[in-house]
């Protein structure tokens, strides 16, 4: 939990759900106060990671395109190229990491959600309407899972309609006034 340096108690900004004084979070644009080591900013390192992942995915596509050359190789060379092609064709984890890095670098806006007459939730600060599959960040104000969680909106009758789908399996129904954030 963030501590208010002047008063030594939990920051009121954190209590209202802000992720930082600027509200931009660790990966947000314009973030400069978080530094590690000898002047290495987290934002610069994440940007570099995104660039490297994009280059890696491009190279994986090129290696996967070498399939026609397998017939020209024999023995271990053929087996090695086949293995590399298979790994590059099934690089879903790397592509998923690249998507998350790209997502986390987008500008972030917080607001509250309210239900519309059509049954869908809308965010007060952006007018964003939430439908199934839409990325969303939800602030859970109490309990052991207190804090921000990243996931997406889904719909199911067992949750009473739209709900927050969390990759950890801790799903929860959306409700009016809930503090959320979107990026983009």
C-alpha positions, 0 to 999 in steps of 0.5 A: 500500500502506498504511504503518504510521506507527510502523514505516514498513513495510507494515501487518500489518492490510493483509497479512491483508486488512483494508481499513482499521483498522476493517475497514469500507473507504472506504464502510462505515458508521461510517467517519470518518477519511478526509477530503478538502479542507475537512472533506468526508467520503468517506462523506457524499459517497457517501451524497449520490451515492446519494440523487441517483442515486435521485432521477435514476432516479425522474425518468427514469421520469417522463420515460419516461412522457411517451411519450403526449404525443409526438403533441401535439408537432411539429418539434424539440420532438417530436424533443427529447422523443423523444430524452429518452424514449429516453435515460431508457428506456435508462439502464442505466448510471445504474441500474448505478451506483446499484446499486453505490453502494448496495452499497458503502454496506452493512456489510462482513464479512470471513471465509474460505470452506470447501466444504460436502458439497453442493459449495458454499462457505460463509463461516465468519464469516457462514454465507453460502452462495455460489451463482451470481450472489452478490456477493463480494469476494475478496482476492488475496494475491500477484502483480500483481493483489494486493489486494481485487477485487469481483465475483460467484460463478459456476460452470463446469467449466473452473474446476473448479466455483465461481469468482470472476467479475471484471468485468475478466476476471481470473476465478479458481477459489474455494478453501478458506481464501480470504479473502473479504468480503460486504456486507449 
